[in-house]
Amino acid sequence: MVFSEIAFSQVAIGKTSVSSASVSLEFGTANRGIILPWVTSAASVTGVVNGTMIYDLADKKIKIKYASAWKDLSINAAAGTTVDPLTSVDGVLIQNAATENANAKMAIGTLTSTPGILVLEATNRAMILPKVASPHLNIINPAPGMMVYDTTNKQLAVFNGTAWTFWKQ
């Protein structure tokens, strides 16, 4: 597996192949999203680089490191929650019960010392987010920190545990 990552530097999840040579990571078309890592607070995350994305448990918001500061991507949305509405179980309790491997890391592309859980390293490739038509209607019970590309409205959609926030250029 390590050899294939270094040789090809492309990964498809939920599909057989990526759509073009300019893609590092691409997802299939099921009504699913990618879930960002949950952190105790953005302030507690050190050594991160611009472009790092997290779900901040302190204020239940999705954030991106941008211009050396954290930018809120779930702005204008109600405070999020980590309590599953179907089971009433708080996901933080499940997360806190697990033992973290501080050295766990996956890199697609050239392995570098860039900090992160999943690091896409490329100068000429990008990640294509999972694509979902109207995620607020079609993703049943989304997880806090989930993000997808809304194909209906052609915009980024992020879920903070309570509400979807949509970003369009």
N, C-alpha and C positions, 0 to 999 in steps of 0.2 A: 504494500500500500504506500509506503514512504517513497518508493521508487516512482510509482505512477504519479504522485503529487509533484515530485521534482521534475520528472520528464515532461508531463503534460500541463501541469498547473491549472487544470480545469476540472470542476466537479459538477455533476448534475444530481439533484436530489428529487426523487419522484418522477423522473423521466430518464430516457436512455442516453441522451447526449445533450450538450449545450448547443445553443442556436448559432453561435458564431465564434470566431477566433478571438474576439474582443471580450469574451466572458470568462471570468474566473469561477464564479459560483452562480448557478441558476436552479430555480425550483420548478416543479411541475405545476399543473393547473388545478389541483384540488383546492377546495375552500379551506386552506390552512395558511398560517403565517409563520414568520420567524419570531422567536421570543428572545428579547434582549436579556442579558444577565442582570439579576437583581443584586443591588449593592446596598449596604446599610445606609450610606449617604454619599452624595457626590463629593462632598468635602473629604471623605475618608479615602477616596480613590486617588492614589498618588502615581506619578510617573507616566500618566497617560498622554497620548498624542492627540492632536486635532483629528476629528473624525470618529473618535471613540463614542459609542452609544451605550446607554445604560437605562435601567429602570431604577429610580431612586426611591428606596423604601421610606426615607425620612419624610418626604412630602407626596409620595405616590405619583410621581411624574416621570415621563420619558425625557431623557436629556441627551444632548450631543455636545462633545467638547469642540468648541469653535472659537478661534481667535484667542486661545489660551484661557477661556472661561466656559462655564457650562451654560448652554442655551436650552430653554424649556421647549420641547416639541409638543407637549400636551397643553399648551397655553390656551386660556379661555375655556378650559374644560373643568368640570368639577373635580375635586380631589378624588384620586383613585382608591381602589381597595384591593387587597390580596385575598379576600374571603370569597370562596367559590359559592355562587348563588344557588347552585344545585345541592351541594353537600354541606354547606355552612362551615367547611374546613378552611382555616387560614393557611394559605400556602407558605407563609413565613415560618410557621411551626414545622412544616415538613422540611423546608430548606435548612432551618437551624438544627434539625436533628441529624442531618447528613454531615459526614466528615468531608471537609474540603481538601482537595489536593492542590496546594498553592502553585505547584509546578505544571499543572495540566494546561496544555496549549495545543492548538491545531493551527497550522499555517498552510495556506494554499498559495503556492508560488515559492519564491526563495525565502527560506527560513532566516529570519533576522532576530535581533533582540527587541523588536517592538513589543511592548507589553500588550497583553490581551488574551482572551480565551480563544477566540477565533480571529485570526489575522489574515487578511487577504493582501498579499504583497505582490504588486505589479505596477509597472509604470505605464502600461498600455491596455489594461483590462479592468473590468468593473464587475460588481455583483448585480445580478438582476433579482429584485425582490420577488417573493411569491406574488402572483397576480390573482386577484379575486374581484369579481364583479360585485359592486355594492357590498363590501365586507360587513357593514353594520347590519345588513339584512341576511347575509348568507353564511357568516361564520357563527355557528352555534356555540355559546359559552366561550368567548375568546379569553385568553389568559392575559393578565397584566403584563405590559411590556411587549405586546405583539405588534408587529408592523407588517404591512402589505402594500402593494400597489393596487389602487382601485382602478380597474379597467373601465368602469362605466364613466366615472368623472375624470379619469386621467390625472390622478393625484396620489400622493403618499398618505396613507392612513395609519395612525398609531392609536393603540388602546391602552388607557391607563388603569384599567380595572373597573372603571365606572362608565366612561364615555369615550367615544372615538373622536379624534381630532384629525382634520384633513388639511394637507398642505399642498398648495398649487402654485406654480411659478407664474 
